[in-house]
Amino acid sequence: MAGLVDPVLVALWLMLPAYIGNMIPVFVGGGAPIDFGKNWRDGRRILGDGKTWRGIILGPILAALFTFILQWLSLNTSWGETFPSWGPSPWWFAIAYALALGALVGDATKSFFKRRTGRKRGDRWIPFDQLDFVVGGLVFGLLAGVLLQVSGATPSNTFLDIFTWPRVLVILLLTPALHLLVNFIGYKIGAKDVPW
């Protein structure tokens, strides 16, 4: 069983910056919406009140700072025997930040298209509600890895070194269930308006 559990845990561990970045705005968001309350040409809000400047600025920063603790544990404790780091110092920070920022940009992009279909904030839109931030995080993480390699900061694409295809597949398959579970818990503790 450990042979199956370990790769799954490693994949989810590596995606933690995106998961955390996606959750932080629930707690620190609010304030001015990114779309400044404006409507698109279809008369509907561009993004909605749920996507705020505070969330998109603080989310990636706080997620990357939290990843600093995880990175330290990976490099300096027995956790490193199971859980890999996000790359060499100091460039792991760029990967973690990109994963978190990408998660929020992916979520905002989904919100844009969700508004275009006439769905309101909080309306279900499966599977997009569960995978938007994952795809955004992976795309931004990949771009960060490319930029680090092209700039000569790292000898290879750090993102591709750690996010192997089997790990990405695990992330894409398990995240929807985890997302629904976390949202249900958030709903029960009063941090979210809907349980999905």
Summary of the structure (lengths in Angstrom):
residues: 196
radius of gyration: 17.2
end to end distance: 30.3
largest distance: 55.2
contacts: 642
relative contact order: 0.15
helix: 67%
strand: 2%
